[in-house]
Amino acid sequence: MKPTLELIAFGTVQGVGFRWATKQIADQLGLNGSVTNLADGSVKILAQGDHHKLDQLVQQIKTAPTSAAEVTDVSLRFIKHDEFKGFSVN
């Protein structure tokens, strides 16, 4: 089973193209998973892949993947999850 990182991004992350930019980054890194808006205004990212690629994703998310987004905080934890096929925007 591949490592699965759950990343919650807080700040100005909804309505600014954040999910689609996250998908583009994940695709470029070869990660599988999903990205979803949450009711509290944050965005949840589940990403599977090797640790080096997951670290790269975290760094790019922390610096905001779009110019309109502003990430003020992130929450990170590894979870158990079935394997994803591809990366989806929900």
Buried (B, 14 or more C-beta within 10 A) or exposed (E): EBBBBBBBBBBBBBEBBBBEBBBBBBEEBEBBBBBEBEEEEBBBBBBBBEEEBBEBBBEBBEEBBBEEBEBEEBEEEEEEBEEBEEBBEE
